[in-house]
Amino acid sequence: MSAPTESVWDYPRPPALDTSGGEHVVIRVGGQTIAETVAAIRVLETSHPPTYYLPLGAFVTGTLQPARDNRRTTCEFKGSATYFDLVVDGQRLSRAAWTYPDPAPGFEEIADYAAVTPAVVDGATGPEDGCFVDGERVVPQEGDFYGGWITSRVKGPFKGGEGTAGW
């Protein structure tokens, strides 16, 4: 039974957390499953495909390493983010994941979770690399700023591509 479709234009702003879970989320790099969970939290925000946050414990030990460049960004809603490189068999995917270790009020539930940017993972070391939801390969959100996960469940148009900065 497939999930009903959702329009990203029905998502709220400020964003909301969807903690209903139950989806089987898998991240593969280097031919290996490096993270797997049915306890992901989706962040839903108007015009964006969902961003999936996985419990830190869902990642294979050692695959999440602090980003070498110590990058930090600030979200007006969630607070200050720190970044991780994904490291698998000596391959390093820079700034492929991020976390909010001390999130803003209303987002405390994602404190011990990390999000992964599908655009960085997809095909990084081979054709089997990618992010998957219930067996469906995620299409990365366009652009280099957002980390949305596009599945057949969500409908756009999506912010992130050329010409959408003013949306």
Summary of the structure (lengths in Angstrom):
residues: 167
radius of gyration: 14.9
end to end distance: 33.7
largest distance: 43.4
contacts: 496
relative contact order: 0.21
helix: 8%
strand: 43%
